[in-house]
Amino acid sequence: MNVINEINNSGWHDWSFDGLVADYDQVTVEISYNTGEYYNSDGSEKENYSDERVIIHCHNHIGFSCIGHWDENIIESIKVEKEGNLISSSLMRLKNLYGESPYPSSLHKNINSTWYQLNIKLIDGNMVLIACSGFSMEIGE
């Protein structure tokens, strides 16, 4: 199964959005899911509990956004789409900055590449959006 299908066909509801790091060529999203209990039977917090962790790498990003974040980090859904407002806005901005056909970058970005939009919807309705050319994932504990 390719990474896009794996992202789109996994159940991300109730996972936690733990972080986003952007660098020159990728945006990295970290999410986790608690697979155990936080508390002992006496109500005290467990010292050791297990989290399942996933890291999604968004390669050759051309934009990302999260507007209106307050205090929510629980995920409702994650989907990858071939079209989206962030892709359109990012391409328009790039053309505005660099001309209709910007020179390919050292990362082999091409304005006419296929672009994808990663949509992370939090349970309060806020969206984290990332426009990029492809994905890879790391799954672990």
Secondary structure, DSSP 8 states (H G I E B T S, - for coil): --HHHHHHTS--TT-EEEEEEE-SSEEEEEEEEE-S-SB-TTS-B-S---EEEEEEEEES--EEEE-S--S--BEEEEEEES--HHHHHHHHHHHHHH-SS----TT---TTS--EEEEEEETTS-EEEEEESEEEEEEE-
